[in-house]
Amino acid sequence: MEPARSVPPATSALRDAGVTTAALAVVRRALVEGIPVTREGFAEEASFALGASSEDALREVDAAAQRLGISSLS
């Protein structure tokens, strides 16, 4: 019998897609529209993309960054 996973693969993939969407939206705004990248702006995008509170969304972003070998964002 396989051990139970803490997060189903589909949920994990959707979460990662939300984090990617938020990151690319922030980068696009910075490059195309000249809007500065701020923690608050990123939190807002992540919150929208993940359907979570800003605090929870930033936790998800931080977890994804750490899985990719990027230092904590907080």
C-alpha positions in Angstrom: 0.0 0.0 0.0 1.3 3.5 -0.9 1.7 6.1 1.8 -0.9 8.8 1.8 0.2 12.1 0.2 -0.3 15.3 2.1 -1.5 17.2 -1.0 -3.1 15.5 -4.0 -1.1 15.9 -7.2 -3.9 17.9 -9.0 -4.1 20.3 -6.1 -0.3 20.7 -6.1 -0.3 21.4 -9.8 -3.1 23.9 -9.5 -1.3 25.7 -6.7 2.0 25.8 -8.6 0.1 27.2 -11.7 -1.4 29.9 -9.4 2.0 30.9 -8.1 3.4 31.0 -11.7 0.4 33.1 -12.9 1.0 35.6 -10.1 4.7 35.8 -10.7 4.3 36.3 -14.4 1.6 38.9 -14.0 3.8 41.0 -11.6 6.8 40.7 -14.0 4.6 41.7 -17.0 3.3 44.7 -15.2 6.8 45.8 -14.3 8.3 45.3 -17.8 5.4 46.5 -19.9 3.6 49.0 -17.7 6.6 50.2 -15.6 4.7 49.4 -12.4 7.2 48.8 -9.5 7.3 45.3 -8.0 6.2 45.5 -4.4 5.5 42.9 -1.8 1.9 44.2 -1.5 1.4 44.0 -5.3 2.7 40.5 -5.4 0.5 39.5 -2.5 -2.5 40.9 -4.2 -1.8 39.0 -7.4 -1.0 35.8 -5.6 -4.2 36.2 -3.5 -6.3 36.5 -6.7 -4.5 33.7 -8.5 -4.7 31.3 -5.6 -8.1 32.3 -4.3 -6.6 32.7 -0.8 -5.9 35.5 1.7 -2.8 37.6 0.9 -1.0 36.0 3.9 -1.9 32.4 2.8 -1.0 33.2 -0.8 2.4 34.5 0.2 3.0 31.4 2.2 2.3 29.3 -0.9 4.6 31.5 -3.0 7.3 31.1 -0.4 6.9 27.3 -0.3 7.1 27.2 -4.1 10.2 29.4 -4.1 11.9 27.2 -1.6 11.1 24.0 -3.6 12.9 25.7 -6.5 15.9 26.5 -4.3 15.2 30.2 -3.9 15.7 31.6 -0.5 12.6 32.5 1.6 10.8 35.6 0.3 9.8 36.6 3.8 
